């Protein structure tokens, strides 16, 4: 089982990025999915979740700016990040909570 995340990069404050995470070797559609992020010296932080039914939830700091979505046919979960702030800089990981499976992480850097 693998989660392949991509889409990170460097953007200016106020910019946008879309992260993707493709699940390989797992029946993607039956699982809730999540995006976490981590900065050096800090614990991994839950950013957003989406249930298999499509219900979403977000940490307060990203509400109104980030959108999590999924495409079961492509076995992919997305994180659209708009109005990025410097404090969004982190390594972002996709995750299957019920299987404790993590993706490899993708770096997002937001700077002026």
N, CA, C and O atoms as CSV, one atom per row, in Angstrom:
chain,resi,resn,atom,element,x,y,z
A,1,UNK,N,N,0.851,-1.190,0.000
A,1,UNK,CA,C,0.000,0.000,0.000
A,1,UNK,C,C,0.887,1.240,0.000
A,1,UNK,O,O,1.849,1.330,0.763
A,2,UNK,N,N,0.550,2.194,-0.866
A,2,UNK,CA,C,1.319,3.436,-0.942
A,2,UNK,C,C,0.395,4.618,-1.086
A,2,UNK,O,O,-0.674,4.522,-1.689
A,3,UNK,N,N,0.821,5.745,-0.520
A,3,UNK,CA,C,0.180,7.025,-0.758
A,3,UNK,C,C,1.232,7.928,-1.379
A,3,UNK,O,O,2.245,8.240,-0.752
A,4,UNK,N,N,0.988,8.343,-2.606
A,4,UNK,CA,C,1.969,9.154,-3.332
A,4,UNK,C,C,1.475,10.600,-3.390
A,4,UNK,O,O,0.537,10.917,-4.121
A,5,UNK,N,N,2.111,11.460,-2.618
A,5,UNK,CA,C,1.722,12.868,-2.560
A,5,UNK,C,C,2.600,13.701,-3.469
A,5,UNK,O,O,3.794,13.438,-3.613
A,6,UNK,N,N,2.002,14.702,-4.077
A,6,UNK,CA,C,2.757,15.633,-4.915
A,6,UNK,C,C,2.022,16.966,-4.949
A,6,UNK,O,O,0.906,17.094,-4.446
A,7,UNK,N,N,2.669,17.945,-5.551
A,7,UNK,CA,C,2.042,19.246,-5.728
A,7,UNK,C,C,2.598,20.339,-4.859
A,7,UNK,O,O,2.207,21.498,-4.998
A,8,UNK,N,N,3.510,19.996,-3.957
A,8,UNK,CA,C,4.114,21.028,-3.123
A,8,UNK,C,C,5.035,21.931,-3.927
A,8,UNK,O,O,5.292,21.681,-5.105
A,9,UNK,N,N,5.523,22.969,-3.293
A,9,UNK,CA,C,6.423,23.888,-3.958
A,9,UNK,C,C,6.567,25.160,-3.168
A,9,UNK,O,O,6.180,25.236,-2.001
A,10,UNK,N,N,7.133,26.167,-3.821
A,10,UNK,CA,C,7.341,27.467,-3.196
A,10,UNK,C,C,6.429,28.493,-3.846
A,10,UNK,O,O,6.381,28.614,-5.070
A,11,UNK,N,N,5.712,29.225,-3.017
A,11,UNK,CA,C,4.813,30.260,-3.519
A,11,UNK,C,C,4.946,31.496,-2.654
A,11,UNK,O,O,5.474,31.448,-1.543
A,12,UNK,N,N,4.457,32.599,-3.184
A,12,UNK,CA,C,4.433,33.835,-2.418
A,12,UNK,C,C,3.204,33.872,-1.521
A,12,UNK,O,O,2.217,33.177,-1.762
A,13,UNK,N,N,3.283,34.681,-0.505
A,13,UNK,CA,C,2.143,34.912,0.378
A,13,UNK,C,C,0.949,35.353,-0.462
A,13,UNK,O,O,1.059,36.235,-1.314
A,14,UNK,N,N,-0.188,34.723,-0.203
A,14,UNK,CA,C,-1.398,35.014,-0.956
A,14,UNK,C,C,-1.614,34.106,-2.156
A,14,UNK,O,O,-2.667,34.145,-2.792
A,15,UNK,N,N,-0.614,33.291,-2.461
A,15,UNK,CA,C,-0.719,32.404,-3.602
A,15,UNK,C,C,-1.491,31.134,-3.308
A,15,UNK,O,O,-2.057,30.965,-2.228
A,16,UNK,N,N,-1.502,30.237,-4.299
A,16,UNK,CA,C,-2.267,28.994,-4.192
A,16,UNK,C,C,-1.427,27.805,-4.631
A,16,UNK,O,O,-0.511,27.923,-5.445
A,17,UNK,N,N,-1.768,26.668,-4.069
A,17,UNK,CA,C,-1.196,25.395,-4.483
A,17,UNK,C,C,-2.277,24.335,-4.351
A,17,UNK,O,O,-3.201,24.473,-3.550
A,18,UNK,N,N,-2.154,23.272,-5.148
A,18,UNK,CA,C,-3.037,22.121,-4.979
A,18,UNK,C,C,-2.194,20.878,-4.771
A,18,UNK,O,O,-1.381,20.515,-5.622
A,19,UNK,N,N,-2.390,20.242,-3.659
A,19,UNK,CA,C,-1.716,18.990,-3.363
A,19,UNK,C,C,-2.593,17.826,-3.809
A,19,UNK,O,O,-3.821,17.883,-3.741
A,20,UNK,N,N,-1.927,16.771,-4.266
A,20,UNK,CA,C,-2.631,15.551,-4.655
A,20,UNK,C,C,-2.010,14.377,-3.928
A,20,UNK,O,O,-0.819,14.391,-3.614
A,21,UNK,N,N,-2.802,13.379,-3.663
A,21,UNK,CA,C,-2.295,12.172,-3.013
A,21,UNK,C,C,-3.026,10.979,-3.612
A,21,UNK,O,O,-4.236,10.824,-3.445
A,22,UNK,N,N,-2.280,10.149,-4.303
A,22,UNK,CA,C,-2.863,8.994,-4.974
A,22,UNK,C,C,-2.616,7.741,-4.150
A,22,UNK,O,O,-1.495,7.485,-3.711
A,23,UNK,N,N,-3.656,6.974,-3.945
A,23,UNK,CA,C,-3.551,5.729,-3.181
A,23,UNK,C,C,-3.341,4.561,-4.129
A,23,UNK,O,O,-4.052,4.409,-5.122
A,24,UNK,N,N,-2.358,3.744,-3.805
A,24,UNK,CA,C,-2.033,2.577,-4.629
A,24,UNK,C,C,-2.107,1.335,-3.750
A,24,UNK,O,O,-1.540,1.296,-2.657
A,25,UNK,N,N,-2.816,0.321,-4.244
A,25,UNK,CA,C,-2.864,-0.938,-3.518
A,25,UNK,C,C,-3.855,-0.970,-2.373
A,25,UNK,O,O,-3.739,-1.797,-1.469
A,26,UNK,N,N,-4.838,-0.066,-2.405
A,26,UNK,CA,C,-5.826,-0.021,-1.342
A,26,UNK,C,C,-7.173,0.343,-1.948
A,26,UNK,O,O,-7.241,1.065,-2.942
A,27,UNK,N,N,-8.242,-0.158,-1.346
A,27,UNK,CA,C,-9.589,0.159,-1.815
A,27,UNK,C,C,-9.953,1.557,-1.321
A,27,UNK,O,O,-10.627,1.714,-0.302
A,28,UNK,N,N,-9.506,2.547,-2.044
A,28,UNK,CA,C,-9.531,3.944,-1.616
A,28,UNK,C,C,-10.912,4.416,-1.190
A,28,UNK,O,O,-11.040,5.125,-0.192
A,29,UNK,N,N,-11.929,4.040,-1.918
A,29,UNK,CA,C,-13.252,4.627,-1.730
A,29,UNK,C,C,-13.880,4.327,-0.372
A,29,UNK,O,O,-14.813,5.018,0.035
A,30,UNK,N,N,-13.395,3.325,0.328
A,30,UNK,CA,C,-14.027,2.955,1.594
A,30,UNK,C,C,-13.392,3.640,2.792
A,30,UNK,O,O,-13.834,3.457,3.927
A,31,UNK,N,N,-12.353,4.430,2.539
A,31,UNK,CA,C,-11.604,5.016,3.652
A,31,UNK,C,C,-11.809,6.520,3.778
A,31,UNK,O,O,-11.870,7.242,2.783
A,32,UNK,N,N,-11.915,6.977,5.035
A,32,UNK,CA,C,-11.753,8.392,5.311
A,32,UNK,C,C,-10.285,8.750,5.048
A,32,UNK,O,O,-9.388,7.921,5.200
A,33,UNK,N,N,-10.069,9.999,4.651
A,33,UNK,CA,C,-8.711,10.451,4.330
A,33,UNK,C,C,-8.419,11.743,5.066
A,33,UNK,O,O,-9.328,12.481,5.447
A,34,UNK,N,N,-7.124,12.006,5.263
A,34,UNK,CA,C,-6.748,13.243,5.936
A,34,UNK,C,C,-5.468,13.825,5.375
A,34,UNK,O,O,-4.654,13.129,4.769
A,35,UNK,N,N,-5.315,15.106,5.590
A,35,UNK,CA,C,-4.064,15.809,5.329
A,35,UNK,C,C,-3.541,16.353,6.655
A,35,UNK,O,O,-4.284,16.968,7.420
A,36,UNK,N,N,-2.274,16.125,6.914
A,36,UNK,CA,C,-1.583,16.654,8.078
A,36,UNK,C,C,-0.424,17.511,7.585
A,36,UNK,O,O,-0.047,17.462,6.414
A,37,UNK,N,N,0.125,18.288,8.493
A,37,UNK,CA,C,1.337,19.023,8.176
A,37,UNK,C,C,2.249,19.072,9.398
A,37,UNK,O,O,1.806,18.933,10.538
A,38,UNK,N,N,3.516,19.270,9.128
A,38,UNK,CA,C,4.494,19.295,10.213
A,38,UNK,C,C,5.602,20.271,9.886
A,38,UNK,O,O,6.115,20.300,8.767
A,39,UNK,N,N,5.967,21.075,10.883
A,39,UNK,CA,C,7.121,21.954,10.783
A,39,UNK,C,C,8.178,21.466,11.773
A,39,UNK,O,O,7.848,20.786,12.745
A,40,UNK,N,N,9.437,21.808,11.535
A,40,UNK,CA,C,10.519,21.320,12.404
A,40,UNK,C,C,10.273,21.662,13.867
A,40,UNK,O,O,9.943,22.801,14.196
A,41,UNK,N,N,10.431,20.688,14.733
A,41,UNK,CA,C,10.293,20.912,16.156
A,41,UNK,C,C,8.874,20.897,16.679
A,41,UNK,O,O,8.644,21.088,17.873
A,42,UNK,N,N,7.918,20.669,15.785
A,42,UNK,CA,C,6.518,20.659,16.208
A,42,UNK,C,C,5.880,19.313,15.881
A,42,UNK,O,O,6.352,18.567,15.023
A,43,UNK,N,N,4.793,19.030,16.593
A,43,UNK,CA,C,4.049,17.808,16.305
A,43,UNK,C,C,3.290,17.944,14.992
A,43,UNK,O,O,2.966,19.040,14.534
A,44,UNK,N,N,3.024,16.789,14.413
A,44,UNK,CA,C,2.233,16.787,13.192
A,44,UNK,C,C,0.820,17.289,13.510
A,44,UNK,O,O,0.216,16.890,14.506
A,45,UNK,N,N,0.310,18.163,12.656
A,45,UNK,CA,C,-0.976,18.831,12.891
A,45,UNK,C,C,-2.000,18.389,11.850
A,45,UNK,O,O,-1.712,18.367,10.654
A,46,UNK,N,N,-3.194,18.038,12.315
A,46,UNK,CA,C,-4.270,17.696,11.392
A,46,UNK,C,C,-4.758,18.952,10.695
A,46,UNK,O,O,-5.088,19.938,11.354
A,47,UNK,N,N,-4.807,18.931,9.380
A,47,UNK,CA,C,-5.231,20.090,8.594
A,47,UNK,C,C,-6.672,19.930,8.127
A,47,UNK,O,O,-7.492,20.830,8.314
A,48,UNK,N,N,-6.980,18.793,7.523
A,48,UNK,CA,C,-8.309,18.592,6.955
A,48,UNK,C,C,-8.588,17.103,6.838
A,48,UNK,O,O,-7.675,16.292,6.685
A,49,UNK,N,N,-9.866,16.761,6.913
A,49,UNK,CA,C,-10.279,15.381,6.720
A,49,UNK,C,C,-11.479,15.328,5.782
A,49,UNK,O,O,-12.236,16.290,5.654
A,50,UNK,N,N,-11.628,14.195,5.139
A,50,UNK,CA,C,-12.805,13.950,4.314
A,50,UNK,C,C,-13.210,12.497,4.514
A,50,UNK,O,O,-12.392,11.586,4.381
A,51,UNK,N,N,-14.484,12.292,4.835
A,51,UNK,CA,C,-14.964,10.939,5.036
A,51,UNK,C,C,-15.207,10.270,3.684
A,51,UNK,O,O,-15.160,10.916,2.638
A,52,UNK,N,N,-15.466,8.977,3.726
A,52,UNK,CA,C,-15.749,8.264,2.476
A,52,UNK,C,C,-17.041,8.771,1.847
A,52,UNK,O,O,-17.255,8.614,0.645
A,53,UNK,N,N,-17.901,9.380,2.659
A,53,UNK,CA,C,-19.143,9.954,2.137
A,53,UNK,C,C,-18.954,11.381,1.639
A,53,UNK,O,O,-19.868,11.955,1.048
A,54,UNK,N,N,-17.780,11.958,1.871
A,54,UNK,CA,C,-17.506,13.291,1.368
A,54,UNK,C,C,-17.674,14.411,2.379
A,54,UNK,O,O,-17.563,15.584,2.022
A,55,UNK,N,N,-17.938,14.073,3.626
A,55,UNK,CA,C,-18.039,15.107,4.658
A,55,UNK,C,C,-16.645,15.607,5.008
A,55,UNK,O,O,-15.719,14.820,5.202
A,56,UNK,N,N,-16.511,16.922,5.084
A,56,UNK,CA,C,-15.197,17.518,5.313
A,56,UNK,C,C,-15.125,18.235,6.660
A,56,UNK,O,O,-16.139,18.632,7.233
A,57,UNK,N,N,-13.896,18.385,7.141
A,57,UNK,CA,C,-13.649,19.124,8.371
A,57,UNK,C,C,-12.252,19.724,8.272
A,57,UNK,O,O,-11.370,19.171,7.615
A,58,UNK,N,N,-12.061,20.869,8.939
A,58,UNK,CA,C,-10.815,21.597,8.829
A,58,UNK,C,C,-10.368,22.119,10.186
A,58,UNK,O,O,-11.191,22.397,11.059
A,59,UNK,N,N,-9.075,22.246,10.352
A,59,UNK,CA,C,-8.595,22.966,11.515
A,59,UNK,C,C,-8.911,24.445,11.327
A,59,UNK,O,O,-8.965,24.936,10.199
A,60,UNK,N,N,-9.119,25.152,12.433
A,60,UNK,CA,C,-9.615,26.529,12.346
A,60,UNK,C,C,-8.717,27.429,11.514
A,60,UNK,O,O,-9.213,28.315,10.818
A,61,UNK,N,N,-7.425,27.224,11.569
A,61,UNK,CA,C,-6.497,28.143,10.911
A,61,UNK,C,C,-6.575,28.102,9.386
A,61,UNK,O,O,-6.061,29.003,8.723
A,62,UNK,N,N,-7.202,27.081,8.822
A,62,UNK,CA,C,-7.273,26.979,7.366
A,62,UNK,C,C,-8.703,27.098,6.834
A,62,UNK,O,O,-8.910,27.099,5.620
A,63,UNK,N,N,-9.677,27.197,7.719
A,63,UNK,CA,C,-11.076,27.285,7.273
A,63,UNK,C,C,-11.272,28.494,6.386
A,63,UNK,O,O,-10.811,29.592,6.701
A,64,UNK,N,N,-11.959,28.286,5.274
A,64,UNK,CA,C,-12.208,29.355,4.328
A,64,UNK,C,C,-11.085,29.552,3.320
A,64,UNK,O,O,-11.245,30.296,2.353
A,65,UNK,N,N,-9.952,28.894,3.536
A,65,UNK,CA,C,-8.814,29.029,2.611
A,65,UNK,C,C,-8.470,27.709,1.934
A,65,UNK,O,O,-8.078,27.696,0.767
A,66,UNK,N,N,-8.613,26.604,2.653
A,66,UNK,CA,C,-8.254,25.279,2.120
A,66,UNK,C,C,-9.528,24.483,1.829
A,66,UNK,O,O,-10.545,24.635,2.505
A,67,UNK,N,N,-9.442,23.640,0.815
A,67,UNK,CA,C,-10.546,22.741,0.483
A,67,UNK,C,C,-10.005,21.346,0.221
A,67,UNK,O,O,-9.133,21.154,-0.627
A,68,UNK,N,N,-10.529,20.378,0.955
A,68,UNK,CA,C,-10.173,18.988,0.717
A,68,UNK,C,C,-11.266,18.356,-0.134
A,68,UNK,O,O,-12.453,18.617,0.061
A,69,UNK,N,N,-10.849,17.526,-1.078
A,69,UNK,CA,C,-11.803,16.830,-1.930
A,69,UNK,C,C,-11.214,15.475,-2.320
A,69,UNK,O,O,-10.044,15.188,-2.067
A,70,UNK,N,N,-12.044,14.667,-2.933
A,70,UNK,CA,C,-11.560,13.341,-3.329
A,70,UNK,C,C,-12.192,12.937,-4.655
A,70,UNK,O,O,-13.297,13.361,-4.994
A,71,UNK,N,N,-11.469,12.115,-5.388
A,71,UNK,CA,C,-11.955,11.530,-6.627
A,71,UNK,C,C,-11.741,10.029,-6.490
A,71,UNK,O,O,-10.630,9.532,-6.673
A,72,UNK,N,N,-12.808,9.315,-6.167
A,72,UNK,CA,C,-12.662,7.888,-5.913
A,72,UNK,C,C,-12.254,7.118,-7.170
A,72,UNK,O,O,-11.541,6.118,-7.078
A,73,UNK,N,N,-12.695,7.569,-8.329
A,73,UNK,CA,C,-12.323,6.890,-9.568
A,73,UNK,C,C,-10.816,6.973,-9.813
A,73,UNK,O,O,-10.220,6.049,-10.366
A,74,UNK,N,N,-10.216,8.063,-9.407
A,74,UNK,CA,C,-8.765,8.241,-9.557
A,74,UNK,C,C,-8.003,7.845,-8.289
A,74,UNK,O,O,-6.774,7.919,-8.251
A,75,UNK,N,N,-8.726,7.429,-7.263
A,75,UNK,CA,C,-8.115,7.029,-5.988
A,75,UNK,C,C,-7.214,8.134,-5.456
A,75,UNK,O,O,-6.109,7.877,-4.978
A,76,UNK,N,N,-7.701,9.360,-5.545
A,76,UNK,CA,C,-6.877,10.521,-5.216
A,76,UNK,C,C,-7.635,11.473,-4.287
A,76,UNK,O,O,-8.828,11.720,-4.466
A,77,UNK,N,N,-6.924,11.994,-3.304
A,77,UNK,CA,C,-7.444,13.045,-2.453
A,77,UNK,C,C,-6.638,14.316,-2.728
A,77,UNK,O,O,-5.430,14.261,-2.958
A,78,UNK,N,N,-7.323,15.457,-2.702
A,78,UNK,CA,C,-6.707,16.736,-3.035
A,78,UNK,C,C,-6.793,17.684,-1.840
A,78,UNK,O,O,-7.653,17.547,-0.969
A,79,UNK,N,N,-5.883,18.637,-1.830
A,79,UNK,CA,C,-5.968,19.746,-0.889
A,79,UNK,C,C,-5.683,21.022,-1.667
A,79,UNK,O,O,-4.537,21.311,-2.012
A,80,UNK,N,N,-6.732,21.774,-1.935
A,80,UNK,CA,C,-6.594,23.073,-2.590
A,80,UNK,C,C,-6.311,24.105,-1.523
A,80,UNK,O,O,-7.091,24.262,-0.583
A,81,UNK,N,N,-5.207,24.805,-1.658
A,81,UNK,CA,C,-4.779,25.784,-0.646
A,81,UNK,C,C,-4.712,27.156,-1.298
A,81,UNK,O,O,-3.907,27.391,-2.199
A,82,UNK,N,N,-5.562,28.054,-0.835
A,82,UNK,CA,C,-5.609,29.419,-1.349
A,82,UNK,C,C,-5.219,30.403,-0.256
A,82,UNK,O,O,-5.192,30.058,0.925
A,83,UNK,N,N,-4.921,31.623,-0.660
A,83,UNK,CA,C,-4.567,32.684,0.290
A,83,UNK,C,C,-3.522,32.199,1.286
A,83,UNK,O,O,-3.668,32.359,2.497
A,84,UNK,N,N,-2.488,31.616,0.757
A,84,UNK,CA,C,-1.473,31.001,1.614
A,84,UNK,C,C,-0.738,32.040,2.447
A,84,UNK,O,O,-0.473,33.159,2.008
A,85,UNK,N,N,-0.420,31.622,3.668
A,85,UNK,CA,C,0.298,32.462,4.613
A,85,UNK,C,C,1.651,31.826,4.937
A,85,UNK,O,O,1.863,30.636,4.705
A,86,UNK,N,N,2.548,32.629,5.469
A,86,UNK,CA,C,3.871,32.092,5.795
A,86,UNK,C,C,3.764,30.952,6.818
A,86,UNK,O,O,4.572,30.024,6.810
A,87,UNK,N,N,2.773,31.033,7.684
A,87,UNK,CA,C,2.619,29.983,8.703
A,87,UNK,C,C,2.080,28.671,8.144
A,87,UNK,O,O,1.995,27.678,8.867
A,88,UNK,N,N,1.717,28.659,6.868
A,88,UNK,CA,C,1.317,27.403,6.227
A,88,UNK,C,C,2.526,26.601,5.756
A,88,UNK,O,O,2.391,25.455,5.328
A,89,UNK,N,N,3.695,27.202,5.837
A,89,UNK,CA,C,4.915,26.501,5.447
A,89,UNK,C,C,5.102,25.263,6.302
A,89,UNK,O,O,5.136,25.343,7.530
A,90,UNK,N,N,5.225,24.106,5.642
A,90,UNK,CA,C,5.329,22.836,6.355
A,90,UNK,C,C,5.513,21.716,5.335
A,90,UNK,O,O,5.393,21.930,4.128
A,91,UNK,N,N,5.800,20.536,5.835
A,91,UNK,CA,C,5.697,19.335,5.027
A,91,UNK,C,C,4.283,18.790,5.213
A,91,UNK,O,O,3.827,18.601,6.341
A,92,UNK,N,N,3.602,18.542,4.115
A,92,UNK,CA,C,2.227,18.069,4.143
A,92,UNK,C,C,2.187,16.572,3.827
A,92,UNK,O,O,2.846,16.089,2.906
A,93,UNK,N,N,1.391,15.859,4.626
A,93,UNK,CA,C,1.281,14.407,4.496
A,93,UNK,C,C,-0.181,14.015,4.313
A,93,UNK,O,O,-1.056,14.551,4.993
A,94,UNK,N,N,-0.445,13.106,3.423
A,94,UNK,CA,C,-1.769,12.503,3.371
A,94,UNK,C,C,-1.763,11.246,4.230
A,94,UNK,O,O,-0.709,10.682,4.526
A,95,UNK,N,N,-2.964,10.816,4.627
A,95,UNK,CA,C,-3.048,9.815,5.692
A,95,UNK,C,C,-4.361,9.065,5.587
A,95,UNK,O,O,-5.401,9.648,5.282
A,96,UNK,N,N,-4.305,7.771,5.842
A,96,UNK,CA,C,-5.507,6.962,6.007
A,96,UNK,C,C,-5.604,6.623,7.491
A,96,UNK,O,O,-4.882,5.744,7.961
A,97,UNK,N,N,-6.466,7.289,8.233
A,97,UNK,CA,C,-6.495,7.119,9.693
A,97,UNK,C,C,-6.736,5.690,10.154
A,97,UNK,O,O,-6.076,5.214,11.078
A,98,UNK,N,N,-7.666,5.012,9.522
A,98,UNK,CA,C,-8.033,3.678,10.011
A,98,UNK,C,C,-6.971,2.630,9.729
A,98,UNK,O,O,-6.981,1.552,10.324
A,99,UNK,N,N,-6.056,2.943,8.824
A,99,UNK,CA,C,-4.977,1.999,8.495
A,99,UNK,C,C,-3.616,2.522,8.976
A,99,UNK,O,O,-2.605,1.829,8.858
A,100,UNK,N,N,-3.595,3.727,9.510
A,100,UNK,CA,C,-2.338,4.363,9.952
A,100,UNK,C,C,-1.299,4.353,8.832
A,100,UNK,O,O,-0.128,4.048,9.058
A,101,UNK,N,N,-1.738,4.687,7.639
A,101,UNK,CA,C,-0.841,4.722,6.478
A,101,UNK,C,C,-0.577,6.176,6.110
A,101,UNK,O,O,-1.503,6.967,5.930
A,102,UNK,N,N,0.703,6.509,6.002
A,102,UNK,CA,C,1.123,7.874,5.671
A,102,UNK,C,C,1.743,7.927,4.290
A,102,UNK,O,O,2.392,6.981,3.844
A,103,UNK,N,N,1.531,9.057,3.616
A,103,UNK,CA,C,2.264,9.347,2.403
A,103,UNK,C,C,3.660,9.838,2.744
A,103,UNK,O,O,4.007,9.979,3.916
A,104,UNK,N,N,4.459,10.097,1.720
A,104,UNK,CA,C,5.860,10.446,1.948
A,104,UNK,C,C,6.073,11.908,2.292
A,104,UNK,O,O,7.175,12.282,2.692
A,105,UNK,N,N,5.070,12.736,2.151
A,105,UNK,CA,C,5.201,14.143,2.468
A,105,UNK,C,C,5.631,14.960,1.273
A,105,UNK,O,O,6.410,14.512,0.433
A,106,UNK,N,N,5.100,16.181,1.215
A,106,UNK,CA,C,5.481,17.112,0.159
A,106,UNK,C,C,5.651,18.484,0.796
A,106,UNK,O,O,4.810,18.919,1.583
A,107,UNK,N,N,6.739,19.161,0.455
A,107,UNK,CA,C,7.099,20.432,1.103
A,107,UNK,C,C,6.319,21.590,0.477
A,107,UNK,O,O,6.243,21.723,-0.745
A,108,UNK,N,N,5.748,22.417,1.341
A,108,UNK,CA,C,5.112,23.666,0.927
A,108,UNK,C,C,5.839,24.804,1.633
A,108,UNK,O,O,5.956,24.817,2.858
A,109,UNK,N,N,6.320,25.747,0.849
A,109,UNK,CA,C,7.027,26.903,1.394
A,109,UNK,C,C,6.349,28.171,0.903
A,109,UNK,O,O,6.205,28.393,-0.299
A,110,UNK,N,N,5.936,28.998,1.856
A,110,UNK,CA,C,5.252,30.254,1.542
A,110,UNK,C,C,6.114,31.401,2.053
A,110,UNK,O,O,6.449,31.465,3.236
A,111,UNK,N,N,6.466,32.300,1.150
A,111,UNK,CA,C,7.346,33.389,1.546
A,111,UNK,C,C,6.964,34.676,0.834
A,111,UNK,O,O,6.197,34.677,-0.128
A,112,UNK,N,N,7.513,35.753,1.327
A,112,UNK,CA,C,7.200,37.061,0.723
A,112,UNK,C,C,8.155,37.364,-0.420
A,112,UNK,O,O,8.051,38.417,-1.050
